[in-house]
């Protein structure tokens, strides 16, 4: 069982590892597929900061301007 201080300090994040995404300037658009994203069926993240692994850039963590954290899989990035 966790104690109360552990859960108070625990942060959550949105897991978009199974979604397609692309970065357009300071905005990341995330959706099920490229056509869905182009039709507007996507979530838009206003990026403050992007973090990626030092040695293997398999994952990216995007922090939006509201401080929310989003996990993205690098192999799902559309270019």
C-alpha positions in Angstrom: 0.0 0.0 0.0 1.3 3.5 -0.9 1.6 6.1 1.7 -0.2 9.5 1.1 3.0 11.5 0.3 3.9 9.1 -2.5 0.6 9.7 -4.3 0.6 13.4 -3.6 4.0 13.8 -5.4 3.1 11.4 -8.3 2.5 13.0 -11.7 0.4 11.5 -14.4 0.9 11.7 -18.2 -1.1 11.1 -21.4 0.1 8.0 -23.2 0.0 8.5 -27.0 2.5 5.7 -27.8 -0.1 4.0 -30.1 -1.0 7.2 -31.9 0.5 8.9 -35.0 1.8 12.4 -34.5 3.7 15.2 -36.1 5.3 18.4 -35.0 4.5 21.7 -36.7 6.5 24.4 -35.1 5.4 24.7 -31.4 2.4 22.4 -31.9 2.2 18.6 -32.0 -0.9 17.1 -33.5 -1.8 13.5 -32.4 -4.3 11.2 -33.9 -5.1 7.7 -35.0 -3.7 8.2 -38.5 -2.4 10.9 -40.8 -5.8 11.3 -42.7 -7.6 11.7 -39.3 -5.1 14.3 -38.2 -5.6 16.2 -41.5 -9.4 16.1 -41.1 -9.0 17.6 -37.6 -9.7 14.4 -35.7 -6.7 14.9 -33.5 -5.5 16.3 -30.2 -3.3 19.4 -30.4 -0.5 20.0 -27.9 1.0 23.4 -27.5 4.6 22.5 -26.8 6.7 24.1 -24.1 9.4 21.5 -24.1 10.3 18.1 -25.7 12.5 15.6 -24.1 14.0 12.5 -25.7 16.2 9.7 -24.5 20.0 10.4 -24.6 21.2 7.2 -26.2 18.1 5.7 -27.8 15.5 8.2 -29.0 12.7 5.7 -28.9 10.3 7.9 -26.9 9.6 11.6 -26.6 8.1 13.3 -23.7 6.2 16.5 -24.6 5.4 19.0 -21.9 2.7 21.5 -22.9 2.3 25.1 -21.9 0.0 24.1 -19.1 2.6 21.7 -17.6 0.8 18.5 -18.7 3.1 15.6 -19.8 2.5 13.5 -22.9 4.4 10.3 -23.9 5.0 9.8 -27.7 6.6 7.0 -29.5 9.3 8.2 -31.9 8.6 5.5 -34.5 5.0 6.9 -34.8 6.2 10.4 -35.8 5.0 11.4 -39.3 7.4 13.4 -41.4 
